[in-house]
Amino acid sequence: MDLLSLSVGFVVGAFTGAAGAYLGEKYTDKRRSKEARRAKDDEWAEICRRFPAVIEEMKKDVQSPEAANIREFFLKTASTTLNAPEPHFEYYTDVHPELPAAAKYLEDLGYIEDVTPGNCPMYRMREVLVDRLRNA
């Protein structure tokens, strides 16, 4: 065996191995990305199945043009009043008895965060929830 054929064989073999590893990782990453996206879609479908009335009301609120930048919401009864300086949404526990459970579930999944300043539960929607509500 001469040195030239040995060198060419080494370079071709190294290139083939590197290309195979690259393509394998590329397609594995695409598959994992698809699976993650599918899992998030399934998670959202489960939320909509468990709390359809709450999600529908949130959709209407978020999709209205005058509420484009509102992210905070309070959970309260319809008979109570709030003195909040900034615009916010209000969802009523006497209209939706499942509201506290829905908020806890959304918080556990990372769609909202609890930012309660006092006695009335206040939550901030994350952009992923706003995007889901607007595009649903």
C-alpha positions as CSV (number, residue, x, y, z in Angstrom):
1,M,0.0,0.0,0.0
2,D,1.3,3.4,-0.9
3,L,1.0,6.5,1.2
4,L,-1.3,8.3,-1.2
5,S,-4.0,5.7,-1.2
6,L,-3.8,5.3,2.5
7,S,-4.2,9.1,3.0
8,V,-7.1,9.3,0.5
9,G,-8.8,6.4,2.3
10,F,-8.4,8.0,5.7
11,V,-9.8,11.4,4.5
12,V,-12.7,9.8,2.7
13,G,-13.5,7.6,5.8
14,A,-13.2,10.6,8.1
15,F,-15.5,12.7,5.9
16,T,-18.0,9.8,5.6
17,G,-18.1,9.4,9.4
18,A,-18.4,13.1,10.0
19,A,-21.2,13.5,7.5
20,G,-23.0,10.5,8.9
21,A,-22.8,11.9,12.4
22,Y,-24.0,15.3,11.3
23,L,-26.9,14.0,9.3
24,G,-27.9,11.6,12.1
25,E,-27.9,14.4,14.7
26,K,-29.7,16.8,12.3
27,Y,-32.6,14.4,11.7
28,T,-32.7,13.3,15.3
29,D,-33.0,17.0,16.4
30,K,-35.8,17.5,13.9
31,R,-37.7,14.5,15.2
32,R,-37.2,15.6,18.8
33,S,-38.4,19.1,17.9
34,K,-41.5,17.6,16.3
35,E,-42.2,15.4,19.3
36,A,-41.8,18.4,21.6
37,R,-44.2,20.5,19.5
38,R,-46.7,17.6,19.4
39,A,-46.5,17.2,23.2
40,K,-47.1,21.0,23.7
41,D,-50.1,20.8,21.3
42,D,-51.5,17.8,23.2
43,E,-51.0,19.6,26.5
44,W,-52.9,22.6,25.1
45,A,-55.7,20.3,23.9
46,E,-55.9,18.8,27.4
47,I,-56.2,22.3,28.9
48,C,-59.0,23.2,26.5
49,R,-60.8,19.9,27.2
50,R,-60.6,20.4,31.0
51,F,-61.6,24.1,31.2
52,P,-63.5,25.0,28.0
53,A,-65.5,27.9,29.4
54,V,-62.5,29.5,31.1
55,I,-60.4,29.2,28.0
56,E,-63.2,30.6,25.7
57,E,-63.5,33.7,28.0
58,M,-59.8,34.2,28.0
59,K,-59.7,33.9,24.2
60,K,-62.3,36.6,23.8
61,D,-60.5,38.9,26.2
62,V,-57.1,38.5,24.7
63,Q,-58.3,38.7,21.1
64,S,-60.0,42.1,21.6
65,P,-58.0,45.0,20.1
66,E,-58.2,47.2,23.1
67,A,-56.7,44.5,25.3
68,A,-53.7,43.9,23.1
69,N,-51.1,44.6,25.9
70,I,-52.9,43.4,29.0
71,R,-51.3,40.4,30.7
72,E,-52.5,40.5,34.3
73,F,-55.8,39.0,35.6
74,F,-57.5,38.7,38.9
75,L,-59.7,35.8,40.2
76,K,-62.6,37.1,42.3
77,T,-66.3,37.0,42.8
78,A,-68.5,39.2,40.7
79,S,-69.7,41.1,43.8
80,T,-66.3,42.4,44.8
81,T,-64.5,45.4,43.5
82,L,-60.8,46.1,42.9
83,N,-58.8,49.2,43.0
84,A,-56.1,48.4,40.6
85,P,-54.3,51.2,38.7
86,E,-53.3,49.3,35.7
87,P,-55.6,47.6,33.1
88,H,-56.3,43.9,33.8
89,F,-58.8,41.1,33.2
90,E,-61.2,39.9,35.9
91,Y,-62.5,36.3,36.0
92,Y,-65.2,35.4,38.4
93,T,-65.2,32.3,40.5
94,D,-69.0,32.4,40.9
95,V,-69.3,32.3,37.1
96,H,-66.6,29.6,36.6
97,P,-66.3,27.5,39.8
98,E,-63.4,25.6,38.1
99,L,-61.4,28.8,37.8
100,P,-59.0,28.2,40.8
101,A,-58.2,24.7,39.5
102,A,-57.6,26.1,36.0
103,A,-55.3,28.8,37.3
104,K,-53.3,26.2,39.3
105,Y,-53.1,23.9,36.3
106,L,-51.9,26.7,34.0
107,E,-49.4,27.8,36.6
108,D,-48.0,24.3,37.0
109,L,-47.6,24.1,33.2
110,G,-45.8,27.4,33.1
111,Y,-48.5,29.4,31.2
112,I,-49.1,31.9,34.0
113,E,-47.3,33.0,37.1
114,D,-48.7,34.1,40.4
115,V,-48.0,37.8,41.1
116,T,-50.6,38.3,43.9
117,P,-49.9,41.6,45.6
118,G,-52.5,41.3,48.4
119,N,-55.5,39.2,49.2
120,C,-57.0,38.9,45.7
121,P,-55.2,36.3,43.5
122,M,-53.5,38.0,40.6
123,Y,-51.7,36.2,37.7
124,R,-49.6,37.3,34.8
125,M,-50.0,35.5,31.5
126,R,-46.8,34.4,29.7
127,E,-46.5,35.1,26.0
128,V,-46.9,31.5,25.1
129,L,-50.4,31.5,26.6
130,V,-51.3,34.8,24.9
131,D,-50.1,33.3,21.6
132,R,-52.1,30.1,22.1
133,L,-55.2,32.1,22.9
134,R,-54.9,34.5,20.0
135,N,-54.2,31.7,17.5
136,A,-56.9,29.3,18.7
